[in-house]
Amino acid sequence: DAHNQYCDSGAVSVEVNAAEVQDARVLLAVQDIPVLTDAGHQPAKAFWDSGATICLCTHDWASRHGLSGVKASIYLKVVHRVSEQMDSKRYTFEVVDVRGERHEIQAFGVDSISTEAEYVPSEELKKDYPNLTVDQLYRKGGDVDVLLGMDVVGIHPVDVSTRGHQRIVGSRFGVGKLLVGLVPGDNAQQVNATAARCSQGTWTRPTEGIDRKSTRLN
């Protein structure tokens, strides 16, 4: 179909980008980003997931921001290469980067994605990264509202530097830079199994907006 683009998928995985290590924590690429709504810019806690093939958002978050969505289905690969259909809604919204440019997101609705525990950086970690601000090292706890997959890889954070199992990534959104990887702490995080499974689904989606140039807000 010339009017549709097929988003392929990888194998379904129940646990993604998560780890549980004693006396340590794995920081994922999670940050607050502004979403353009009828009420102006509203924050969303977003998870940049390089292991996902599509974007997700929670129904609760979408409802709170006046997004009605349209009926949509994705197809999940299960045993013996049989596809399983899952029906939900597709929500369309725009995220706004630090330059004021808007980027359209089409996300499949799920009940929940993940919950990130608060992370307060130690004094030692602050000394290790003097070029990062406390805001860039600190993580505010709360439910993840949006998962941003590889179908929007053009706006994903990019690697800046790596030291051991810690990496600084540069983001076009929010506080600009994030520290990800293994850090001192005692709280691990695991992505909701249903959300992880959905993120590996396939769907047929309209092409309008996929290659659309970003627009600057007035």
Disulfide bonds with the S-S distance in Angstrom:
none
